[in-house]
């Protein structure tokens, strides 16, 4: 009787061990399967990252599908490693050194210096004298005149450009970019700031020729 009980216990213990072993093996196999699937997906993603699959159009049965290498991604260099000329005027303006007397430059002053170049310092002084850098200033009210129903002779904007026949309209002269560009054009045609057709009074007051 005792021997039968001992044999029964051994058989049950053996069954339990086999069941535990099967469970452990099943768990390990499950983990390995998941790992294998994840690795396959990772490898597939990498492959599609380097290649692209194309279908021939129209389809030719000799080679209906082919694989091409993807172009290498563009490497962007840090901004300090790129030449300023490749970034345009934004970097050139950022590196621009203000003329003497200007600790920093606002957008209007920077635009003036970009346009007038080496004459930047004098152009800034003239603009400051003429309008105080007021883009919407209208002056010379006392010397304006009418012709064919149009009011001429008023001065507009930063450089107080007089509205005369053949010049941009007042609405345009009140735009900073137009005013500055036209002032530079006028300066180049006159050859100086002090011409009587230019900014004679401010130029004389500031000692600018």
Beta strands, then each sheet from edge to edge (+ up, - down):
strand 1: 51-55
strand 2: 65-69
strand 3: 138-139
strand 4: 145-147
strand 5: 150-152
strand 6: 155-156
strand 7: 161-162
sheet 1: 1+ 2-
sheet 2: 3+ 6- 7+
sheet 3: 4+ 5-
end
